């Protein structure tokens, strides 16, 4: 009997040691913050990768650095596109960049710092969300840790534009948590907080339209509560008001023409890209085939198939499983993932960038919370804890190593070509990086690879035109610029570069015409304002020269 008491005492001591170290008070949050910062510390010193970050930030610093433009962010397309391809309405992402720009300007340090902070806060909210859903504190803590270190989520932190999905998750989860508080306490302060964070999530990404559906599903399916009560009517009215406001402001922002989706196109995209569910599932279970620009053509689904089999087996072998929670987890994962499968151009190579699984992955965690591991952690043994902590360390070390692919533009695009050799965008942009480094031979090589993969690839003929222009083959360059404008008639840089060529050939009136067309397609093109100011100064048109000079300076140009 004494041996049994000693054994029980030892188990209690082990349990107390773990709880005192990791679970007491606010320690779970502290550990998540420490681990998350350690894993992503090196990204603070990463550079721009020239994949949307230069367009969203570097090309728009004149706008971002002006605090008076905060409200304008709600009535502008995120890329400031005025023609029919405009489709991304992301006010909160723009505002987050504005705040970064006030501290960092063109230096990427503070942008990376903010991305780390957003990720750490979201990881803490994942822990809190599982607590609010009445899961054990220990299990919730491990989910928070795994979320903080999982390699598949690293693109949302290491790649600055990936922040859009971590911001969405932060607001989405916070709104969900405050709804649970309101549902339990029926206090209006929680209702207002829920609606505030729902509004923030809506103005971050349109996927937030699914939050009301997830909440209704959780209330009716998981909690089996009535959906038509006076308390819930307040929530419904709040949702409706926010969606109407969002739709109105979005329509203003995209008034220049947005991508139109027909039901046939949506269903076709979903069906064509649906295998990507297995692709993402495999990356969550086996994060060993990660890529900065993954495609179905260059990826294997075998990891996803194996992961699906493992998941099904775990569910079937679980003695105690709540079917309603499992269904909720599956719907959370699938429904929050599939909006990214809808693409405006079905003829273009679709990529399945890993930051898009940032919020959906929580659905898989809910499923895991309902399988056997839940019971094992409930009656936790020290060995199981060490195994899970070791797994956190292994994933963290792997993430530290993998995050290096976001270090700079050359490493980023070399990884894209290596892992997605059939993607024309990868070759095109790697060629652009060589061009920026003055390596015209390699630049031309990868530009031609891109054309071979997709003769209709946007911007590629403009890039080849730059090669010819540098070689002094002006007629070939003009032919490329014209070809680009046939394919992509709203591309400002094709007009601008063609104007440079004509100016250097002393066809200055044609150059003037082309630079004015540049500003028609992009009213914020700094180079066009600068060159027109110089041109009008040369021909002694003081009024026009002063006008374009002032507009150029306003946008950050230096003379």
N, C-alpha and C positions, 0 to 999 in steps of 0.2 A: 504493500500500500504506500509506503514511504517513497519507493522509486517512482510510482505513478504521480505522487504529489510533486516530487522534484522535477519530473518531466513536464508536468503542467505549469510549474513555476517558471521553468526555463522558456517554455513557449510564450508565457505571458510577458517575460522579460524581453524576449525577442520582439514581440508585438509592440510593447511599450517603446522599445528603442526605435523601431521604424516609425511609429506614429509621432514620437517626440521629435525625430529628425526631420520628417517630411510633411506631416499632416497637422501638427498643432497650429491652431490659430490661422494666421495669414501665411504660414510657411509654404503651403502649396504654390501660392502666387509668387513668392520670393524665389523658389526653386525654378519655376517656369521662366521667370524673368532672367535669372542668372544663366540657365542653360541656353535659352534662346539667344541671349546676347553673345555668349561664347561661340555658338555655332555660326553666327552671322557677322561677327566682329570684323573679319577680313574684308567683307563687302563694302565697308566704309571707305576703303581706299581704291575701289574699282572705278573705272572710267566709263565714258559713254560707249555704247555698242552700236550706235547708228541703226537701230531697229525701232523706229517710231520715236525714240527718246529725243533725237535731234530735231524732229519736226514738232513734237509736242512742247518741247522746252527751249532748246537753243534757238530755234527759228522764231519763237514767240516771246522771248524775254522782254521785249519792249512792252508787250501786253501784260505779262505775268507780274512784272515788277511794279506796276501801277495799282495801288490798293483800291483806287476808284473803279477798277474794272471788275470787282468781285461780283456785282449784280449782273454785269454783262455776261458773265460766264453762264448764266442761266438762259441766255437767249442766243447762244453761239454753239455751232458744231465744234467738237473738241479739236479737230484738225484745222478749223477755220476754212473748210472747203465750201465753195459757193456753187459748185455745179452738181450734176445729178448723182454723183457717187457719194454725196454726203449721207452718212447714216449713223454716226456715233455721237450720241448725246450723253456727255459725261461731266456735268457741272462740278460735282464734288472732287473729281480727279483734278480738274483744272484748278480749283481753289486750293487743293493740297499742294500743287506745284507752285502756285502763287506764293504761298507761305514759305515754301522752301527757297524760292528765288529771292525773297527779301533778305535771307541770311546768307545764301550761297551764290547767287548770281549764276554764272556759267560753270561754276565748280560743282561736280556731282556729289561732293561729300555729304551735304545736308539732305539731299534727296535720298541717298542711301540710308542715312540715319533715320529719316522719317519712315521709310519702308520697314526698317527693323522694328521701330517702335510700334507701328500699326500691327505687324505680325505678332509681336509679343503680347500686346493687349488682346488681340483676337485669340491667341492661345489660352490666355487666362479666362476669356469669356467661354471658350469651349469647356474648360474645367467647370466653370460656374453653371453652364447650361445643363451639364449632366447632373450636377448637384440639384438643380431646380427640377429636373425630371425624376428626382428621387432615386438616383443611383448612389451606390456607396461612395464615400469620399475617396477611398483608396483607388477604386476603379476610375473615378472621374479624374483623379490626379494623373494616373498613367495616360489617360486619353489626352489630357492637356499637354503632357510631356511629349507624347508621340506626335501630336500635331505640331509642336514647336520645332521638332528636329527632323521630320520626315522629308527625305530628299525630293520626292515628287512635288512638294510645295515650294521648292527653292526658287523657281522661276518667278514667283510672285514677290520675292524679296530681292534677289540678285539683279533682276531686270526691272528697271525703274517703272516702265509702263505696266508691268504685271501687278503693280500696286492696286490697280482698279479692282481686281478680284479680292484682294485682302481688305480693302476699304469696304467693298460690298459685304463681305463676310462679317466684318466688325459691326456694321450698322444692322445687318440682317439678324445676327445672333443676339445683339443687344435688344432689338425690338422684340424678338421671340421671348427672351428672358423677361422683359417687362410685361409682356402679355401674360405669361405664367403668373407673375406677381399680381397683376390685376385680376386674373381669373380666381386666384385664391383669396386675396384680401378685399377685392371690390373697391379699391381706393382710387379716386380720380387721378392722383399724382402719377400712379403707375400707367394709367390710360394715356395721359399726356406724354409721358416718357416713351411709351410704346409707339405712339403715333409720330412723335418727333423723330425717332430713329427709323421708323418706316419711311418717312418722307426723305430722310438722308439717304437711305438705301435706294429709293426710287430715283433720286437725282444722281446716283452713282452708276447704276446699270439697270437696264430694263428687266433683267432676270428677277428683280425684286417684285415684279408683278405676281410672282408665284408665292410670295410670303403669305398673303391671306389664305390661299388654298392650303398651304402647309399647316397653318394655324387651325383652320376649320377641320382639316383631316385629323390633326392631333386631338382637338377637342371632342370630335364625334367618334372617331375610330379608337384612339388610344385611351382617352379618359371616359368615353361613353357618356358624355354629358349632352344636354339639350343645346341645340344651336340657335334657338329662337327665344331669347330672354331679353329683358330690358337692358341688362348690362352689356350684352353682346350687340344690341342694336346700336349703342353708342360707338362701338368699335367699327361696325359696318359703315356707319355714316362717316366716320373719320377716314376710313380707307377710301371711300368713294370720293370724298373731297380732295384728298391728296392725289389720287389718280387723275381726276379732272384737271387739277392745277398742273400736274406734270405733263399731261397730254397737251394742254394749251401752250405752255412754255416750250415744249419740245417742238410743236408745230411751227412756232416762230423761229426757233433755232435752225430748223431744217427747211425753212420756207423756200430756199433756193432750189429745192428739189432733192428728195431723199429716195433711197432705194425702195422700190415697190415690190412687195411679195404677194404673189397670188397663192391661193390655197394649194393649187397643184404644185407650185414651186416649193412651198414649205414641205408638203408631204414627200415630194421627190427628194429633197435634200435630207430629210430625216431618214428616209429609207436607205439612200445611198451611203450615208455616213454613220448609220447605226452600228456597224461593227466597231466603231471607235469606243463604244461602251466597254468592250472586252479589252481594247488597247489601254484605256485608263485603269480598268480593274487590275490588269496585269502589272502596271507601273506602281500601283499602290501596294500590292502584295510582294512584288519582286522588282524593286527600284534599281535594276541593274542595266536597263536599256533606255536610259533617259537621253533626251535630245532637246536642243533649243528650238527646233523647228520640225517636229515629227509629222510624218504623213503615213497614211495607210499603206501606200505603195512600198515604202521603205521600212516598214515595221513588221514585226511578227505578232500574231495574236495568240501564239501558243501559251505565253505566260498568262494571258487573260483566261484562256480555257482552263488551265490548271488551277488558277485562282478561283474560278467559278465552281469547279468540282470540289475544291477544299472547303469552300464556303457552304456548299450544299451538304457535304458530309458532316461538317461541324454542326449545322442546324439539325440534321436528322439524328445525330448521336446525342444531342442535348436532351436531358431528361425533362428539365423544366424550361419551357420556352413559351413566350407570349406571342402568339401569332399576330396580334394587332400591332405590337411594337416592331416585329420583323417586317410587316408590310409597310409600316411608316418609314422604316429605315431604307427599304428598297426604293420607295417612291421618292424620298428625299434625294437619294443618290442619282437616280435615273432622271427625274423630272428637272432637277437643277443643272443637269449636265447637258441634256439634249438641246436646249436653246442654242448652244454654241455650234450645233450641227447644221443650223440653217445658214446657208451662204448665199450672197447676192448673185454670184456668177458660178453656175454649175459646171462651166467649162474650165474653170481655173482649179489648179491643184489645191485641195483643201488641206490645211495644217491643223493639228490638234495639240496646240501648245499646252504645256502641263499646268500653267497657272489656272487654267479653266476648271480644274478638278478641286481647287482650293476649298470652296464651300461645299460642293457635293460630297466630298470625302467624309463629312460628318455623318452622312447616312450609313456608310459602311461601319463607322464606329458604333452607331446605334444597333446595327445588326450584331456586331461582336459583343456588345453589352448584353445581348440576349442569349448567347450560346454558352457552352460549358465553362468558358473562362470566367464568366461572371460568378459562378458558384465557387470556383477554385479560389478566386481572390476574396470572396466573402469569407471563406474559411482559410485564409491565406497562410501559406507556409513560407518560411524565410527563403527556402530555395527558389520558390516561384518568384518571389520578389526580386531576388538577385538576378534571375534569368531575365525578367522584364527590365530591370535597371541596366543590365548588360546590353540588352537589345537597344535601349535608348542611347547608350554610349556608342554602340556600333553604328547605328543610323546617324547619330550626330557627327561622328568622324567622317562617315561617307558623305554627308551633306557638306561638311567643311571642304572636302576635296572636290566634290562635284560643283560647288558654287564657283569654282575657279573658271568655269566656262563663260561666266559673265564678266570676267575681269576687264576685257577691252574688246574693241570692235574686231580685231583680227582673229583672236581666239574664238570669239563668238561665231563668226561666219565660217571659220574653218570647221568648227564642230557641226554647223548646219550642213555644209557640203559633205562632210564625212558620214553623217548619219542619215541625211536625206538627199542622196545623190540624184534623185529624179525630180527634185523640186527646182524649177527654174529661178525662183526667188533667191534661193541659197547661192546659186552660181552668180546671179546678177549682183548681189550685194557683196559677195566676196571679191568679185571683180572691182566693184566700187571702192572697196578698202585698199586694194592694190593701187588703184588709180590715185587715191588720196595720198598714198605713200610714194607716188612717182614711179611705180613699177608698171609701165605701160604694157609690157609684154605679157605679164600674167593677167593684167586687167583685161586685155583683149581676149586672151584665152578663155577666161571665165564668162565674159560677155557673150562670146560666140557659143559656148556651151549652153547658156541660158536660151539663146535664140533657137538652137537646135531642139531643145526640150519644148519650147513654146514660142513659135514665131510671132504670136500676138502679145507677148509679155509686155506689160506697161513699163515705160521708161527705158527699156533696154536699147532701143534704137537711138535714143538721145545719148545714152552712155557711149555707144559705139561712135556716134558723131563726135563726141569729145576726143576719142582716140584719134580719129582721122584729122580733127582740127589741130591736135598737138603735133601730128606728123606733117602738117602742111598740105594735106590732101583735102582742100576746101570743098571741091565739088562733091566728093563722096560724103563729106560731113553734111552738106546741105541736103543731100539725098536722104541721109539718115534722119535729119530733123523733120523733113517733110513726111517721111514714113511714120515717125513717131506721132506726128499730129494727125495722121490718118487714123491711127489706132486709138490714140488718146488725145482727142482734140482740145481738152481742157488742161493740158499739162503746161504749166507756166514756164518751167525751166527749159523746155524745148524752144519756146519763143525767145527766152532770154539768151540762151547759148547761141542760137542762130543770129540773134542781134549782135552778140560779141564778134562773131565771125565776120558779119557784114561791116561792122564798124572798123575792124582791123583791115578789111579790104577797101576801106574808104568809101563804102556805100552807106554813108551816115544817115541819109534820109530813110533808107530801108531799115537800118538799125533802130532809128527812132520809132518807126511804125511797129516793129516787132517788140520793142520794150513797152510801148503803150498797150499792145495786146497782152503782154505779160501781166500788166497791172489790171487789165480787164478780168483775167482769170484768177489773179491773186493780188488784191489791193494792198497787201502787206509785204510784197516782195522788195526787200531792202536793196538788193542789187540793181533792180530796175530804176528805183527812185534815184539811187546814187549816180548811175550812168547817165540818166536823163538830165540830172542837175549839171553834170560836167558837160554834156553835149550842148545844152542851152547856154551855158557859160561861154563855151567856145564860139558859138554863133552870136554871142552878145544879146541874147534874149533874157534880160535881167529879171523880168517878172516871172517867167517860167522857171528860170534857174533857181531863183529864191524859193519858189513854191516847192520844187522837187527836193531842193536842199533841206528845207525845213521838215518835209515829210520823211526824208531819209534819216535825219538826225533823231527825229521823234521815235524812230524804230531802231535806234541803236547804232546807226552808221557813224563812222569816223572818217573825216577828210584830212 
